[in-house]
Amino acid sequence: MIEKKTAIILGTNVNGLGVIRSLGRLGTDCMAVHAETVGDFALHSRYLKRHRQLTPEAKDSEILSALSDLSRETCDDKPVLIATTDRYSQFICRNQHALSDGFLYRSPSAELCDTFLDKWKTAQICARYGIRAPTTRCPQTSEEIEAVGAALDFPVIVKPRYTFDPSFPGKNVIASNVSELSALYRDHDIAGRAVVQEIVPSGDGDIIVVAAYSNSDGKVVASYSGRRIRQFRPDFGAACFAVSERHGELESLSRNFLDSIGYQGFSMLEFARSRDDGQEYFIELNARMTLSNQLFADAGVDLTQIAYLDLTGDDISQNVGGIRQKDGVYWLDFARDLGSFLAKRRQGKIGFTQWLLSIARARSFAYWRLSDPLPFFFGCLSLVRVNLEKLMSTYDREQQRASLIRK
């Protein structure tokens, strides 16, 4: 067994909490750099020894400085570095030269990172490797916008090429016809900065994920697959109720794809199963550890531990060879799932009893862990506080309305 090295986790949201707990169970000292303002309950984990908080606007130089400070507080020459948010995975991609001498990490090349951040490049690499994906166009002229109508059936979804483009009008926009599409491009000047895609009729219960870890040779050494039963927002957004479930064909497809492009590090590939034709369409790849990583571990595929052991020089071949995913493990993020339930209930899509019976199956949890209970308790306090604030706000509005009526 190789001597344990300290791990520095970038991000202390629910993703970071799962990573910290996995490494803590190995006996690893964990530190963190974070900028969360809400949901940073991992700070209360008994496995987290130290942390540095940054502002949400912190520049790369400030993150590098915080990492250097934490590194000097360890006895290790090279701590392990793991990103748990898009922001930090992009930070590692951008700063590989500056990080390589002082930290152990695994990341795809800067070119591959950019490919999967840019939805147009993602569509092109999918076409090149025969990955089924929604038909996508990136019109840059009025003629190309008009031509979209011949290539795609309306309505279509318009997305920013780069997810975090602040100049794009919202996250996604639906255009019902060519006139609406042309007006959107004209009014917001997004030619070349947006993609237009066909809409895959999918959503809760039909989103399948394949998570993997690839070594320095660009080969997948372990993978997990499962399904999102509910998301928040409903049919979109992050998983809040999910189940481990083998999807062998998608796992094989994902492994072959990742191996072919020489991918390194964590990856999470998302597929939407069409309710029209039953086919799975590739939606996106996230180059980081993902939200429900505790489910991976509880289903027997602890990608965090596998990555850590690989980075610290352990021979993981024997351990990986014995991995067998356990299907039917349900994972719950209660706060988000409560929001999903309330929204779906308003739409008449789920009843209270049906929801209770579903979450009663959960055996893997975003925050609860008997051996590490404080993040759960602080999460409960936060949930109560937020709802009390909403109730008080509603009460104040009602009082103001009553006062006006009396006058």
Stockholm file with secondary structure:
# STOCKHOLM 1.0

chainA/1-407         MIEKKTAIILGTNVNGLGVIRSLGRLGTDCMAVHAETVGDFALHSRYLKRHRQLTPEAKDSEILSALSDLSRETCDDKPVLIATTDRYSQFICRNQHALSDGFLYRSPSAELCDTFLDKWKTAQICARYGIRAPTTRCPQTSEEIEAVGAALDFPVIVKPRYTFDPSFPGKNVIASNVSELSALYRDHDIAGRAVVQEIVPSGDGDIIVVAAYSNSDGKVVASYSGRRIRQFRPDFGAACFAVSERHGELESLSRNFLDSIGYQGFSMLEFARSRDDGQEYFIELNARMTLSNQLFADAGVDLTQIAYLDLTGDDISQNVGGIRQKDGVYWLDFARDLGSFLAKRRQGKIGFTQWLLSIARARSFAYWRLSDPLPFFFGCLSLVRVNLEKLMSTYDREQQRASLIRK
#=GR chainA/1-407 SS CCCCCCEEEECCSHHHHHHHHHHHHTTCCEEEEECCSSCCGGGGCTTEEEEEECCTTCCHHHHHHHHHHHHHTSSCSSCEEEECSHHHHHHHHHTHHHHTTTCBCCCCCHHHHHHHHBHHHHHHHHHHTTCCCCCEECCCSHHHHHHHHHHSCSSEEEEESBTTCTTSSSSCEEECSHHHHHHHHHHHTCTTTEEEEECCCCCTTCEEEEEEEECTTSCEEEEEEEEEEEEESTTSSEEEEEEECCCHHHHHHHHHHHHHTTCCEEEEEEEEECTTTCCEEEEEEECSCCTTHHHHHHTTCCHHHHHHHHHTTCCCHHHHHTCCCCSCCEEECHHHHHHHHHHHHHTTSCCHHHHHHHHTTEEEESSCCTTSCHHHHHHHHHHHHHHHHHHHHHHHHHHHHHHHHHC
#=GC SS_cons         CCCCCCEEEECCSHHHHHHHHHHHHTTCCEEEEECCSSCCGGGGCTTEEEEEECCTTCCHHHHHHHHHHHHHTSSCSSCEEEECSHHHHHHHHHTHHHHTTTCBCCCCCHHHHHHHHBHHHHHHHHHHTTCCCCCEECCCSHHHHHHHHHHSCSSEEEEESBTTCTTSSSSCEEECSHHHHHHHHHHHTCTTTEEEEECCCCCTTCEEEEEEEECTTSCEEEEEEEEEEEEESTTSSEEEEEEECCCHHHHHHHHHHHHHTTCCEEEEEEEEECTTTCCEEEEEEECSCCTTHHHHHHTTCCHHHHHHHHHTTCCCHHHHHTCCCCSCCEEECHHHHHHHHHHHHHTTSCCHHHHHHHHTTEEEESSCCTTSCHHHHHHHHHHHHHHHHHHHHHHHHHHHHHHHHHC
//
